[in-house]
Amino acid sequence: MREANREPVAVTVDGQALQVPAYTTVAAALALAGGMRGGRLSVTGEPRAMLCGMGVCQECRVTVDGCAHVLACQTVCRDGMTVETDAPK
């Protein structure tokens, strides 16, 4: 059986180009892009970040390739992906 491609993939997070290992989740890419910064803002403007890591809390919602409310902890990065957060830059 052939081993799957393990080449790094190129993603853009809030305009920042980033190379991440194959099979990295968007949540992990966010951590690599700038520490454990939040992915969105609450209704009162407070930064929110991942909590559960399994999609239950939905605190990791980001916009991926123009599609809003994608769960970063459940989405695997693919080459050319663009991720946008509401986190303060």
PDB file of N, CA, C and O in Angstrom:
ATOM      1  N   MET A   1       0.839  -1.174   0.000  1.00  0.00           N
ATOM      2  CA  MET A   1       0.000   0.000   0.000  1.00  0.00           C
ATOM      3  C   MET A   1       0.891   1.246   0.000  1.00  0.00           C
ATOM      4  O   MET A   1       1.884   1.310   0.724  1.00  0.00           O
ATOM      5  N   ARG A   2       0.519   2.244  -0.829  1.00  0.00           N
ATOM      6  CA  ARG A   2       1.285   3.488  -0.903  1.00  0.00           C
ATOM      7  C   ARG A   2       0.971   4.392   0.268  1.00  0.00           C
ATOM      8  O   ARG A   2      -0.177   4.504   0.697  1.00  0.00           O
ATOM      9  N   GLU A   3       2.018   5.041   0.783  1.00  0.00           N
ATOM     10  CA  GLU A   3       1.829   6.023   1.843  1.00  0.00           C
ATOM     11  C   GLU A   3       1.260   7.300   1.238  1.00  0.00           C
ATOM     12  O   GLU A   3       1.655   7.705   0.145  1.00  0.00           O
ATOM     13  N   ALA A   4       0.334   7.931   1.950  1.00  0.00           N
ATOM     14  CA  ALA A   4      -0.272   9.182   1.474  1.00  0.00           C
ATOM     15  C   ALA A   4       0.781  10.283   1.388  1.00  0.00           C
ATOM     16  O   ALA A   4       1.796  10.242   2.084  1.00  0.00           O
ATOM     17  N   ASN A   5       0.527  11.264   0.530  1.00  0.00           N
ATOM     18  CA  ASN A   5       1.419  12.409   0.360  1.00  0.00           C
ATOM     19  C   ASN A   5       1.559  13.165   1.681  1.00  0.00           C
ATOM     20  O   ASN A   5       0.564  13.571   2.282  1.00  0.00           O
ATOM     21  N   ARG A   6       2.786  13.348   2.120  1.00  0.00           N
ATOM     22  CA  ARG A   6       3.049  14.037   3.387  1.00  0.00           C
ATOM     23  C   ARG A   6       3.719  15.388   3.162  1.00  0.00           C
ATOM     24  O   ARG A   6       4.285  15.952   4.098  1.00  0.00           O
ATOM     25  N   GLU A   7       3.668  15.915   1.953  1.00  0.00           N
ATOM     26  CA  GLU A   7       4.266  17.214   1.657  1.00  0.00           C
ATOM     27  C   GLU A   7       3.507  18.307   2.413  1.00  0.00           C
ATOM     28  O   GLU A   7       2.293  18.212   2.595  1.00  0.00           O
ATOM     29  N   PRO A   8       4.228  19.345   2.852  1.00  0.00           N
ATOM     30  CA  PRO A   8       3.534  20.463   3.511  1.00  0.00           C
ATOM     31  C   PRO A   8       2.544  21.127   2.554  1.00  0.00           C
ATOM     32  O   PRO A   8       2.704  21.073   1.335  1.00  0.00           O
ATOM     33  N   VAL A   9       1.530  21.746   3.127  1.00  0.00           N
ATOM     34  CA  VAL A   9       0.552  22.473   2.328  1.00  0.00           C
ATOM     35  C   VAL A   9       0.655  23.964   2.644  1.00  0.00           C
ATOM     36  O   VAL A   9       1.016  24.350   3.756  1.00  0.00           O
ATOM     37  N   ALA A  10       0.336  24.787   1.659  1.00  0.00           N
ATOM     38  CA  ALA A  10       0.389  26.241   1.813  1.00  0.00           C
ATOM     39  C   ALA A  10      -1.016  26.759   2.108  1.00  0.00           C
ATOM     40  O   ALA A  10      -1.951  26.522   1.343  1.00  0.00           O
ATOM     41  N   VAL A  11      -1.151  27.464   3.220  1.00  0.00           N
ATOM     42  CA  VAL A  11      -2.416  28.094   3.573  1.00  0.00           C
ATOM     43  C   VAL A  11      -2.160  29.561   3.881  1.00  0.00           C
ATOM     44  O   VAL A  11      -1.034  29.955   4.182  1.00  0.00           O
ATOM     45  N   THR A  12      -3.201  30.356   3.805  1.00  0.00           N
ATOM     46  CA  THR A  12      -3.110  31.767   4.170  1.00  0.00           C
ATOM     47  C   THR A  12      -4.057  32.001   5.329  1.00  0.00           C
ATOM     48  O   THR A  12      -5.248  31.706   5.236  1.00  0.00           O
ATOM     49  N   VAL A  13      -3.524  32.536   6.432  1.00  0.00           N
ATOM     50  CA  VAL A  13      -4.318  32.816   7.620  1.00  0.00           C
ATOM     51  C   VAL A  13      -4.295  34.317   7.853  1.00  0.00           C
ATOM     52  O   VAL A  13      -3.252  34.884   8.181  1.00  0.00           O
ATOM     53  N   ASP A  14      -5.444  34.961   7.684  1.00  0.00           N
ATOM     54  CA  ASP A  14      -5.562  36.412   7.853  1.00  0.00           C
ATOM     55  C   ASP A  14      -4.481  37.145   7.057  1.00  0.00           C
ATOM     56  O   ASP A  14      -3.880  38.098   7.552  1.00  0.00           O
ATOM     57  N   GLY A  15      -4.238  36.701   5.835  1.00  0.00           N
ATOM     58  CA  GLY A  15      -3.270  37.346   4.953  1.00  0.00           C
ATOM     59  C   GLY A  15      -1.840  36.892   5.140  1.00  0.00           C
ATOM     60  O   GLY A  15      -0.965  37.303   4.378  1.00  0.00           O
ATOM     61  N   GLN A  16      -1.579  36.063   6.123  1.00  0.00           N
ATOM     62  CA  GLN A  16      -0.230  35.564   6.401  1.00  0.00           C
ATOM     63  C   GLN A  16      -0.042  34.198   5.739  1.00  0.00           C
ATOM     64  O   GLN A  16      -0.754  33.244   6.053  1.00  0.00           O
ATOM     65  N   ALA A  17       0.930  34.114   4.812  1.00  0.00           N
ATOM     66  CA  ALA A  17       1.233  32.840   4.160  1.00  0.00           C
ATOM     67  C   ALA A  17       1.901  31.917   5.170  1.00  0.00           C
ATOM     68  O   ALA A  17       2.739  32.341   5.965  1.00  0.00           O
ATOM     69  N   LEU A  18       1.513  30.648   5.121  1.00  0.00           N
ATOM     70  CA  LEU A  18       2.004  29.688   6.099  1.00  0.00           C
ATOM     71  C   LEU A  18       2.121  28.315   5.453  1.00  0.00           C
ATOM     72  O   LEU A  18       1.249  27.915   4.681  1.00  0.00           O
ATOM     73  N   GLN A  19       3.179  27.601   5.759  1.00  0.00           N
ATOM     74  CA  GLN A  19       3.341  26.207   5.349  1.00  0.00           C
ATOM     75  C   GLN A  19       3.068  25.355   6.579  1.00  0.00           C
ATOM     76  O   GLN A  19       3.670  25.570   7.631  1.00  0.00           O
ATOM     77  N   VAL A  20       2.168  24.393   6.453  1.00  0.00           N
ATOM     78  CA  VAL A  20       1.859  23.499   7.571  1.00  0.00           C
ATOM     79  C   VAL A  20       2.010  22.062   7.115  1.00  0.00           C
ATOM     80  O   VAL A  20       1.866  21.773   5.927  1.00  0.00           O
ATOM     81  N   PRO A  21       2.296  21.160   8.034  1.00  0.00           N
ATOM     82  CA  PRO A  21       2.393  19.750   7.656  1.00  0.00           C
ATOM     83  C   PRO A  21       1.061  19.241   7.109  1.00  0.00           C
ATOM     84  O   PRO A  21      -0.004  19.718   7.500  1.00  0.00           O
ATOM     85  N   ALA A  22       1.132  18.283   6.214  1.00  0.00           N
ATOM     86  CA  ALA A  22      -0.078  17.656   5.686  1.00  0.00           C
ATOM     87  C   ALA A  22      -0.920  17.136   6.843  1.00  0.00           C
ATOM     88  O   ALA A  22      -0.385  16.694   7.860  1.00  0.00           O
ATOM     89  N   TYR A  23      -2.236  17.190   6.685  1.00  0.00           N
ATOM     90  CA  TYR A  23      -3.200  16.693   7.665  1.00  0.00           C
ATOM     91  C   TYR A  23      -3.297  17.542   8.932  1.00  0.00           C
ATOM     92  O   TYR A  23      -3.818  17.079   9.946  1.00  0.00           O
ATOM     93  N   THR A  24      -2.798  18.780   8.883  1.00  0.00           N
ATOM     94  CA  THR A  24      -2.932  19.711  10.000  1.00  0.00           C
ATOM     95  C   THR A  24      -4.340  20.299   9.987  1.00  0.00           C
ATOM     96  O   THR A  24      -4.851  20.664   8.929  1.00  0.00           O
ATOM     97  N   THR A  25      -4.962  20.391  11.146  1.00  0.00           N
ATOM     98  CA  THR A  25      -6.281  21.032  11.194  1.00  0.00           C
ATOM     99  C   THR A  25      -6.110  22.544  11.092  1.00  0.00           C
ATOM    100  O   THR A  25      -5.029  23.076  11.341  1.00  0.00           O
ATOM    101  N   VAL A  26      -7.179  23.219  10.727  1.00  0.00           N
ATOM    102  CA  VAL A  26      -7.156  24.673  10.671  1.00  0.00           C
ATOM    103  C   VAL A  26      -6.885  25.234  12.070  1.00  0.00           C
ATOM    104  O   VAL A  26      -6.182  26.236  12.200  1.00  0.00           O
ATOM    105  N   ALA A  27      -7.423  24.617  13.103  1.00  0.00           N
ATOM    106  CA  ALA A  27      -7.170  25.079  14.469  1.00  0.00           C
ATOM    107  C   ALA A  27      -5.677  25.033  14.788  1.00  0.00           C
ATOM    108  O   ALA A  27      -5.145  25.967  15.388  1.00  0.00           O
ATOM    109  N   ALA A  28      -5.002  23.963  14.395  1.00  0.00           N
ATOM    110  CA  ALA A  28      -3.561  23.861  14.631  1.00  0.00           C
ATOM    111  C   ALA A  28      -2.812  24.895  13.799  1.00  0.00           C
ATOM    112  O   ALA A  28      -1.820  25.456  14.265  1.00  0.00           O
ATOM    113  N   ALA A  29      -3.269  25.154  12.579  1.00  0.00           N
ATOM    114  CA  ALA A  29      -2.638  26.173  11.737  1.00  0.00           C
ATOM    115  C   ALA A  29      -2.776  27.555  12.375  1.00  0.00           C
ATOM    116  O   ALA A  29      -1.852  28.366  12.306  1.00  0.00           O
ATOM    117  N   LEU A  30      -3.931  27.826  12.999  1.00  0.00           N
ATOM    118  CA  LEU A  30      -4.116  29.097  13.705  1.00  0.00           C
ATOM    119  C   LEU A  30      -3.116  29.221  14.843  1.00  0.00           C
ATOM    120  O   LEU A  30      -2.556  30.295  15.063  1.00  0.00           O
ATOM    121  N   ALA A  31      -2.891  28.148  15.557  1.00  0.00           N
ATOM    122  CA  ALA A  31      -1.913  28.163  16.641  1.00  0.00           C
ATOM    123  C   ALA A  31      -0.515  28.403  16.089  1.00  0.00           C
ATOM    124  O   ALA A  31       0.258  29.164  16.672  1.00  0.00           O
ATOM    125  N   LEU A  32      -0.182  27.761  14.971  1.00  0.00           N
ATOM    126  CA  LEU A  32       1.125  27.948  14.356  1.00  0.00           C
ATOM    127  C   LEU A  32       1.294  29.368  13.818  1.00  0.00           C
ATOM    128  O   LEU A  32       2.405  29.898  13.797  1.00  0.00           O
ATOM    129  N   ALA A  33       0.192  29.983  13.382  1.00  0.00           N
ATOM    130  CA  ALA A  33       0.263  31.311  12.783  1.00  0.00           C
ATOM    131  C   ALA A  33       0.498  32.419  13.798  1.00  0.00           C
ATOM    132  O   ALA A  33       1.009  33.483  13.448  1.00  0.00           O
ATOM    133  N   GLY A  34       0.138  32.182  15.030  1.00  0.00           N
ATOM    134  CA  GLY A  34       0.303  33.275  15.993  1.00  0.00           C
ATOM    135  C   GLY A  34      -0.024  32.895  17.411  1.00  0.00           C
ATOM    136  O   GLY A  34      -0.705  33.643  18.112  1.00  0.00           O
ATOM    137  N   GLY A  35       0.442  31.761  17.841  1.00  0.00           N
ATOM    138  CA  GLY A  35       0.123  31.339  19.195  1.00  0.00           C
ATOM    139  C   GLY A  35      -1.317  30.892  19.278  1.00  0.00           C
ATOM    140  O   GLY A  35      -1.906  30.518  18.264  1.00  0.00           O
ATOM    141  N   MET A  36      -1.880  30.922  20.428  1.00  0.00           N
ATOM    142  CA  MET A  36      -3.259  30.461  20.625  1.00  0.00           C
ATOM    143  C   MET A  36      -4.239  31.615  20.542  1.00  0.00           C
ATOM    144  O   MET A  36      -5.084  31.784  21.421  1.00  0.00           O
ATOM    145  N   ARG A  37      -4.128  32.411  19.488  1.00  0.00           N
ATOM    146  CA  ARG A  37      -5.054  33.529  19.340  1.00  0.00           C
ATOM    147  C   ARG A  37      -6.456  33.023  19.046  1.00  0.00           C
ATOM    148  O   ARG A  37      -6.645  31.901  18.577  1.00  0.00           O
ATOM    149  N   GLY A  38      -7.422  33.863  19.327  1.00  0.00           N
ATOM    150  CA  GLY A  38      -8.802  33.489  19.094  1.00  0.00           C
ATOM    151  C   GLY A  38      -9.143  33.492  17.613  1.00  0.00           C
ATOM    152  O   GLY A  38      -8.424  34.061  16.792  1.00  0.00           O
ATOM    153  N   GLY A  39     -10.233  32.855  17.298  1.00  0.00           N
ATOM    154  CA  GLY A  39     -10.672  32.787  15.925  1.00  0.00           C
ATOM    155  C   GLY A  39     -11.825  33.707  15.605  1.00  0.00           C
ATOM    156  O   GLY A  39     -12.107  33.984  14.439  1.00  0.00           O
ATOM    157  N   ARG A  40     -12.499  34.185  16.649  1.00  0.00           N
ATOM    158  CA  ARG A  40     -13.652  35.047  16.422  1.00  0.00           C
ATOM    159  C   ARG A  40     -13.849  35.953  17.622  1.00  0.00           C
ATOM    160  O   ARG A  40     -13.145  35.845  18.626  1.00  0.00           O
ATOM    161  N   LEU A  41     -14.819  36.849  17.499  1.00  0.00           N
ATOM    162  CA  LEU A  41     -15.168  37.756  18.603  1.00  0.00           C
ATOM    163  C   LEU A  41     -16.570  37.422  19.091  1.00  0.00           C
ATOM    164  O   LEU A  41     -17.437  37.036  18.308  1.00  0.00           O
ATOM    165  N   SER A  42     -16.782  37.574  20.393  1.00  0.00           N
ATOM    166  CA  SER A  42     -18.119  37.363  20.946  1.00  0.00           C
ATOM    167  C   SER A  42     -19.004  38.543  20.552  1.00  0.00           C
ATOM    168  O   SER A  42     -18.534  39.506  19.946  1.00  0.00           O
ATOM    169  N   VAL A  43     -20.276  38.463  20.898  1.00  0.00           N
ATOM    170  CA  VAL A  43     -21.192  39.562  20.579  1.00  0.00           C
ATOM    171  C   VAL A  43     -20.829  40.837  21.321  1.00  0.00           C
ATOM    172  O   VAL A  43     -21.247  41.924  20.922  1.00  0.00           O
ATOM    173  N   THR A  44     -20.055  40.718  22.398  1.00  0.00           N
ATOM    174  CA  THR A  44     -19.623  41.901  23.141  1.00  0.00           C
ATOM    175  C   THR A  44     -18.228  42.361  22.734  1.00  0.00           C
ATOM    176  O   THR A  44     -17.690  43.303  23.314  1.00  0.00           O
ATOM    177  N   GLY A  45     -17.634  41.691  21.723  1.00  0.00           N
ATOM    178  CA  GLY A  45     -16.335  42.103  21.219  1.00  0.00           C
ATOM    179  C   GLY A  45     -15.130  41.442  21.867  1.00  0.00           C
ATOM    180  O   GLY A  45     -13.992  41.814  21.581  1.00  0.00           O
ATOM    181  N   GLU A  46     -15.366  40.467  22.737  1.00  0.00           N
ATOM    182  CA  GLU A  46     -14.267  39.767  23.402  1.00  0.00           C
ATOM    183  C   GLU A  46     -13.741  38.650  22.501  1.00  0.00           C
ATOM    184  O   GLU A  46     -14.524  37.955  21.853  1.00  0.00           O
ATOM    185  N   PRO A  47     -12.402  38.472  22.457  1.00  0.00           N
ATOM    186  CA  PRO A  47     -11.865  37.382  21.642  1.00  0.00           C
ATOM    187  C   PRO A  47     -12.271  36.019  22.205  1.00  0.00           C
ATOM    188  O   PRO A  47     -12.262  35.805  23.417  1.00  0.00           O
ATOM    189  N   ARG A  48     -12.624  35.114  21.311  1.00  0.00           N
ATOM    190  CA  ARG A  48     -13.007  33.757  21.672  1.00  0.00           C
ATOM    191  C   ARG A  48     -12.017  32.805  21.014  1.00  0.00           C
ATOM    192  O   ARG A  48     -11.542  33.075  19.912  1.00  0.00           O
ATOM    193  N   ALA A  49     -11.705  31.710  21.666  1.00  0.00           N
ATOM    194  CA  ALA A  49     -10.741  30.746  21.135  1.00  0.00           C
ATOM    195  C   ALA A  49     -11.290  29.337  21.308  1.00  0.00           C
ATOM    196  O   ALA A  49     -12.315  29.121  21.954  1.00  0.00           O
ATOM    197  N   MET A  50     -10.583  28.392  20.718  1.00  0.00           N
ATOM    198  CA  MET A  50     -10.971  26.990  20.813  1.00  0.00           C
ATOM    199  C   MET A  50     -11.095  26.583  22.276  1.00  0.00           C
ATOM    200  O   MET A  50     -10.341  27.047  23.133  1.00  0.00           O
ATOM    201  N   LEU A  51     -12.045  25.723  22.540  1.00  0.00           N
ATOM    202  CA  LEU A  51     -12.225  25.245  23.897  1.00  0.00           C
ATOM    203  C   LEU A  51     -12.187  23.721  23.940  1.00  0.00           C
ATOM    204  O   LEU A  51     -11.348  23.140  24.629  1.00  0.00           O
ATOM    205  N   CYS A  52     -13.082  23.075  23.213  1.00  0.00           N
ATOM    206  CA  CYS A  52     -13.202  21.624  23.338  1.00  0.00           C
ATOM    207  C   CYS A  52     -12.302  20.845  22.379  1.00  0.00           C
ATOM    208  O   CYS A  52     -11.862  19.744  22.710  1.00  0.00           O
ATOM    209  N   GLY A  53     -12.026  21.392  21.210  1.00  0.00           N
ATOM    210  CA  GLY A  53     -11.182  20.706  20.233  1.00  0.00           C
ATOM    211  C   GLY A  53     -11.862  19.568  19.505  1.00  0.00           C
ATOM    212  O   GLY A  53     -11.201  18.796  18.810  1.00  0.00           O
ATOM    213  N   MET A  54     -13.198  19.445  19.654  1.00  0.00           N
ATOM    214  CA  MET A  54     -13.897  18.364  18.962  1.00  0.00           C
ATOM    215  C   MET A  54     -15.209  18.808  18.321  1.00  0.00           C
ATOM    216  O   MET A  54     -16.028  17.970  17.943  1.00  0.00           O
ATOM    217  N   GLY A  55     -15.415  20.113  18.194  1.00  0.00           N
ATOM    218  CA  GLY A  55     -16.557  20.626  17.461  1.00  0.00           C
ATOM    219  C   GLY A  55     -17.821  20.862  18.257  1.00  0.00           C
ATOM    220  O   GLY A  55     -18.808  21.340  17.697  1.00  0.00           O
ATOM    221  N   VAL A  56     -17.832  20.549  19.535  1.00  0.00           N
ATOM    222  CA  VAL A  56     -19.037  20.694  20.338  1.00  0.00           C
ATOM    223  C   VAL A  56     -19.294  22.151  20.713  1.00  0.00           C
ATOM    224  O   VAL A  56     -20.422  22.629  20.595  1.00  0.00           O
ATOM    225  N   CYS A  57     -18.258  22.864  21.165  1.00  0.00           N
ATOM    226  CA  CYS A  57     -18.446  24.230  21.663  1.00  0.00           C
ATOM    227  C   CYS A  57     -18.615  25.261  20.544  1.00  0.00           C
ATOM    228  O   CYS A  57     -19.205  26.318  20.768  1.00  0.00           O
ATOM    229  N   GLN A  58     -18.117  24.974  19.368  1.00  0.00           N
ATOM    230  CA  GLN A  58     -18.183  25.843  18.188  1.00  0.00           C
ATOM    231  C   GLN A  58     -17.503  27.186  18.381  1.00  0.00           C
ATOM    232  O   GLN A  58     -17.807  28.137  17.660  1.00  0.00           O
ATOM    233  N   GLU A  59     -16.594  27.284  19.332  1.00  0.00           N
ATOM    234  CA  GLU A  59     -15.842  28.518  19.566  1.00  0.00           C
ATOM    235  C   GLU A  59     -14.752  28.722  18.524  1.00  0.00           C
ATOM    236  O   GLU A  59     -14.186  29.812  18.446  1.00  0.00           O
ATOM    237  N   CYS A  60     -14.444  27.724  17.732  1.00  0.00           N
ATOM    238  CA  CYS A  60     -13.344  27.801  16.758  1.00  0.00           C
ATOM    239  C   CYS A  60     -13.827  28.205  15.369  1.00  0.00           C
ATOM    240  O   CYS A  60     -13.086  28.039  14.400  1.00  0.00           O
ATOM    241  N   ARG A  61     -15.037  28.725  15.243  1.00  0.00           N
ATOM    242  CA  ARG A  61     -15.587  29.059  13.924  1.00  0.00           C
ATOM    243  C   ARG A  61     -14.753  30.121  13.208  1.00  0.00           C
ATOM    244  O   ARG A  61     -14.403  31.152  13.783  1.00  0.00           O
ATOM    245  N   VAL A  62     -14.447  29.846  11.952  1.00  0.00           N
ATOM    246  CA  VAL A  62     -13.685  30.753  11.099  1.00  0.00           C
ATOM    247  C   VAL A  62     -14.321  30.749   9.711  1.00  0.00           C
ATOM    248  O   VAL A  62     -15.253  29.989   9.449  1.00  0.00           O
ATOM    249  N   THR A  63     -13.809  31.601   8.829  1.00  0.00           N
ATOM    250  CA  THR A  63     -14.236  31.607   7.435  1.00  0.00           C
ATOM    251  C   THR A  63     -13.149  30.935   6.611  1.00  0.00           C
ATOM    252  O   THR A  63     -11.991  31.349   6.658  1.00  0.00           O
ATOM    253  N   VAL A  64     -13.507  29.910   5.861  1.00  0.00           N
ATOM    254  CA  VAL A  64     -12.562  29.176   5.030  1.00  0.00           C
ATOM    255  C   VAL A  64     -12.993  29.312   3.576  1.00  0.00           C
ATOM    256  O   VAL A  64     -14.098  28.917   3.202  1.00  0.00           O
ATOM    257  N   ASP A  65     -12.110  29.874   2.765  1.00  0.00           N
ATOM    258  CA  ASP A  65     -12.384  30.073   1.338  1.00  0.00           C
ATOM    259  C   ASP A  65     -13.745  30.725   1.111  1.00  0.00           C
ATOM    260  O   ASP A  65     -14.482  30.347   0.200  1.00  0.00           O
ATOM    261  N   GLY A  66     -14.071  31.716   1.955  1.00  0.00           N
ATOM    262  CA  GLY A  66     -15.307  32.475   1.805  1.00  0.00           C
ATOM    263  C   GLY A  66     -16.526  31.854   2.453  1.00  0.00           C
ATOM    264  O   GLY A  66     -17.596  32.461   2.440  1.00  0.00           O
ATOM    265  N   CYS A  67     -16.399  30.664   3.019  1.00  0.00           N
ATOM    266  CA  CYS A  67     -17.515  29.984   3.669  1.00  0.00           C
ATOM    267  C   CYS A  67     -17.434  30.232   5.174  1.00  0.00           C
ATOM    268  O   CYS A  67     -16.494  29.784   5.831  1.00  0.00           O
ATOM    269  N   ALA A  68     -18.416  30.941   5.715  1.00  0.00           N
ATOM    270  CA  ALA A  68     -18.400  31.315   7.135  1.00  0.00           C
ATOM    271  C   ALA A  68     -18.805  30.156   8.038  1.00  0.00           C
ATOM    272  O   ALA A  68     -19.430  29.194   7.590  1.00  0.00           O
ATOM    273  N   HIS A  69     -18.442  30.260   9.311  1.00  0.00           N
ATOM    274  CA  HIS A  69     -18.849  29.345  10.377  1.00  0.00           C
ATOM    275  C   HIS A  69     -18.315  27.924  10.206  1.00  0.00           C
ATOM    276  O   HIS A  69     -18.984  26.958  10.571  1.00  0.00           O
ATOM    277  N   VAL A  70     -17.119  27.800   9.655  1.00  0.00           N
ATOM    278  CA  VAL A  70     -16.466  26.499   9.517  1.00  0.00           C
ATOM    279  C   VAL A  70     -15.767  26.187  10.843  1.00  0.00           C
ATOM    280  O   VAL A  70     -15.121  27.060  11.422  1.00  0.00           O
ATOM    281  N   LEU A  71     -15.893  24.974  11.315  1.00  0.00           N
ATOM    282  CA  LEU A  71     -15.242  24.574  12.562  1.00  0.00           C
ATOM    283  C   LEU A  71     -13.772  24.270  12.296  1.00  0.00           C
ATOM    284  O   LEU A  71     -13.441  23.310  11.600  1.00  0.00           O
ATOM    285  N   ALA A  72     -12.898  25.096  12.858  1.00  0.00           N
ATOM    286  CA  ALA A  72     -11.462  24.968  12.612  1.00  0.00           C
ATOM    287  C   ALA A  72     -10.900  23.664  13.159  1.00  0.00           C
ATOM    288  O   ALA A  72      -9.959  23.114  12.587  1.00  0.00           O
ATOM    289  N   CYS A  73     -11.457  23.159  14.253  1.00  0.00           N
ATOM    290  CA  CYS A  73     -10.923  21.937  14.861  1.00  0.00           C
ATOM    291  C   CYS A  73     -11.315  20.690  14.081  1.00  0.00           C
ATOM    292  O   CYS A  73     -10.742  19.622  14.297  1.00  0.00           O
ATOM    293  N   GLN A  74     -12.283  20.809  13.176  1.00  0.00           N
ATOM    294  CA  GLN A  74     -12.767  19.659  12.413  1.00  0.00           C
ATOM    295  C   GLN A  74     -12.367  19.718  10.944  1.00  0.00           C
ATOM    296  O   GLN A  74     -12.703  18.815  10.178  1.00  0.00           O
ATOM    297  N   THR A  75     -11.654  20.770  10.539  1.00  0.00           N
ATOM    298  CA  THR A  75     -11.325  20.982   9.133  1.00  0.00           C
ATOM    299  C   THR A  75      -9.831  20.817   8.908  1.00  0.00           C
ATOM    300  O   THR A  75      -9.017  21.434   9.596  1.00  0.00           O
ATOM    301  N   VAL A  76      -9.475  19.976   7.937  1.00  0.00           N
ATOM    302  CA  VAL A  76      -8.069  19.729   7.609  1.00  0.00           C
ATOM    303  C   VAL A  76      -7.634  20.721   6.535  1.00  0.00           C
ATOM    304  O   VAL A  76      -8.350  20.952   5.561  1.00  0.00           O
ATOM    305  N   CYS A  77      -6.457  21.300   6.725  1.00  0.00           N
ATOM    306  CA  CYS A  77      -5.907  22.254   5.753  1.00  0.00           C
ATOM    307  C   CYS A  77      -5.639  21.555   4.423  1.00  0.00           C
ATOM    308  O   CYS A  77      -5.232  20.394   4.379  1.00  0.00           O
ATOM    309  N   ARG A  78      -5.878  22.293   3.347  1.00  0.00           N
ATOM    310  CA  ARG A  78      -5.517  21.801   2.013  1.00  0.00           C
ATOM    311  C   ARG A  78      -4.759  22.910   1.306  1.00  0.00           C
ATOM    312  O   ARG A  78      -4.897  24.086   1.642  1.00  0.00           O
ATOM    313  N   ASP A  79      -3.973  22.532   0.345  1.00  0.00           N
ATOM    314  CA  ASP A  79      -3.116  23.480  -0.354  1.00  0.00           C
ATOM    315  C   ASP A  79      -3.940  24.603  -0.974  1.00  0.00           C
ATOM    316  O   ASP A  79      -4.919  24.349  -1.676  1.00  0.00           O
ATOM    317  N   GLY A  80      -3.543  25.833  -0.714  1.00  0.00           N
ATOM    318  CA  GLY A  80      -4.212  27.007  -1.274  1.00  0.00           C
ATOM    319  C   GLY A  80      -5.370  27.530  -0.445  1.00  0.00           C
ATOM    320  O   GLY A  80      -6.004  28.510  -0.837  1.00  0.00           O
ATOM    321  N   MET A  81      -5.661  26.918   0.674  1.00  0.00           N
ATOM    322  CA  MET A  81      -6.785  27.323   1.515  1.00  0.00           C
ATOM    323  C   MET A  81      -6.545  28.718   2.100  1.00  0.00           C
ATOM    324  O   MET A  81      -5.426  29.063   2.480  1.00  0.00           O
ATOM    325  N   THR A  82      -7.619  29.510   2.165  1.00  0.00           N
ATOM    326  CA  THR A  82      -7.571  30.829   2.790  1.00  0.00           C
ATOM    327  C   THR A  82      -8.479  30.812   4.013  1.00  0.00           C
ATOM    328  O   THR A  82      -9.661  30.480   3.927  1.00  0.00           O
ATOM    329  N   VAL A  83      -7.899  31.179   5.156  1.00  0.00           N
ATOM    330  CA  VAL A  83      -8.634  31.197   6.419  1.00  0.00           C
ATOM    331  C   VAL A  83      -8.686  32.632   6.917  1.00  0.00           C
ATOM    332  O   VAL A  83      -7.668  33.323   6.962  1.00  0.00           O
ATOM    333  N   GLU A  84      -9.880  33.071   7.291  1.00  0.00           N
ATOM    334  CA  GLU A  84     -10.051  34.410   7.855  1.00  0.00           C
ATOM    335  C   GLU A  84     -10.694  34.279   9.226  1.00  0.00           C
ATOM    336  O   GLU A  84     -11.640  33.514   9.415  1.00  0.00           O
ATOM    337  N   THR A  85     -10.166  35.038  10.177  1.00  0.00           N
ATOM    338  CA  THR A  85     -10.730  35.046  11.524  1.00  0.00           C
ATOM    339  C   THR A  85     -11.228  36.445  11.842  1.00  0.00           C
ATOM    340  O   THR A  85     -10.955  37.401  11.115  1.00  0.00           O
ATOM    341  N   ASP A  86     -11.958  36.546  12.934  1.00  0.00           N
ATOM    342  CA  ASP A  86     -12.393  37.847  13.439  1.00  0.00           C
ATOM    343  C   ASP A  86     -11.478  38.322  14.553  1.00  0.00           C
ATOM    344  O   ASP A  86     -11.716  39.365  15.162  1.00  0.00           O
ATOM    345  N   ALA A  87     -10.421  37.544  14.818  1.00  0.00           N
ATOM    346  CA  ALA A  87      -9.523  37.867  15.923  1.00  0.00           C
ATOM    347  C   ALA A  87      -8.817  39.187  15.681  1.00  0.00           C
ATOM    348  O   ALA A  87      -8.505  39.529  14.540  1.00  0.00           O
ATOM    349  N   PRO A  88      -8.562  39.931  16.750  1.00  0.00           N
ATOM    350  CA  PRO A  88      -7.787  41.161  16.591  1.00  0.00           C
ATOM    351  C   PRO A  88      -6.420  40.858  16.017  1.00  0.00           C
ATOM    352  O   PRO A  88      -5.757  39.910  16.437  1.00  0.00           O
ATOM    353  N   LYS A  89      -5.994  41.671  15.049  1.00  0.00           N
ATOM    354  CA  LYS A  89      -4.698  41.430  14.396  1.00  0.00           C
ATOM    355  C   LYS A  89      -3.606  42.116  15.161  1.00  0.00           C
ATOM    356  O   LYS A  89      -2.440  42.036  14.776  1.00  0.00           O
TER     357      LYS A  89
END
